[in-house]
Amino acid sequence: VSAGTATVLGNGNRIMNNRIGAPGDTVRQAGIVVQYGVGTLVSGNTIRTIRQPAAGSIIALTAQTKHLRTRIWNNVVYDLGKSGTGAAVVYGINSSGATVDTTGTTGVKIYNNMVYGLDYASTNTGGTLVGISAGIGMNDTIAYNSVSLTGADPTGIINAGLAITSTSATGVRGLVWRNNISNVTNTTTTFIDRCSGRT
């Protein structure tokens, strides 16, 4: 959903109670993508069975490019699988490129989501597997979410239940992680719960 443009953001859109993906009916790369919006609500959706055997990444649910006060609540993401030989990312839920308002706040809220069953089966060890990822934003809150990563993934990939993935020192500021549950038992452990080192 591209709700507007870089200069005119769409207001108050709702993406609710959708079922995306099913056994034998796979999605290739992404389930829900929102951008250029203010106050977008993404709630009650189930996104599953995303498969990417070729070049490219998987991000099941992402708010990106330019968005403000996005709310991602009560969604379930599971059964994501990257195969092939290329390096890529596999993210369950991602927020990046958030836009600050006149008070310097992006106000993104990611609450009460469940993410599990992510599989990085590519033979390339340069990839990233993350349950919930936070990129550019200010004063956002990620709370009451549950993430479980199990199974066997290539040794050497970046691996985390919850992670700040911005490469900029000022990309994420004032981020609050609160009362999330992250269970990471898959066999590759380059790092676990990256957010614990930077909040």
Secondary structure as GFF3:
##gff-version 3
##sequence-region A 1 199
A	DSSP	beta_strand	10	11	.	.	.	ID=ss1
A	DSSP	beta_strand	14	16	.	.	.	ID=ss2
A	DSSP	beta_strand	19	20	.	.	.	ID=ss3
A	DSSP	beta_strand	30	38	.	.	.	ID=ss4
A	DSSP	beta_strand	41	43	.	.	.	ID=ss5
A	DSSP	beta_strand	46	52	.	.	.	ID=ss6
A	DSSP	beta_strand	58	68	.	.	.	ID=ss7
A	DSSP	beta_strand	71	73	.	.	.	ID=ss8
A	DSSP	beta_strand	76	82	.	.	.	ID=ss9
A	DSSP	beta_strand	89	95	.	.	.	ID=ss10
A	DSSP	beta_strand	109	111	.	.	.	ID=ss11
A	DSSP	beta_strand	114	120	.	.	.	ID=ss12
A	DSSP	beta_strand	128	134	.	.	.	ID=ss13
A	DSSP	beta_strand	137	138	.	.	.	ID=ss14
A	DSSP	beta_strand	141	143	.	.	.	ID=ss15
A	DSSP	beta_strand	146	149	.	.	.	ID=ss16
A	DSSP	beta_strand	158	164	.	.	.	ID=ss17
A	DSSP	beta_strand	172	173	.	.	.	ID=ss18
A	DSSP	beta_strand	176	178	.	.	.	ID=ss19
A	DSSP	beta_strand	181	184	.	.	.	ID=ss20
A	DSSP	three_ten_helix	194	197	.	.	.	ID=ss21
###
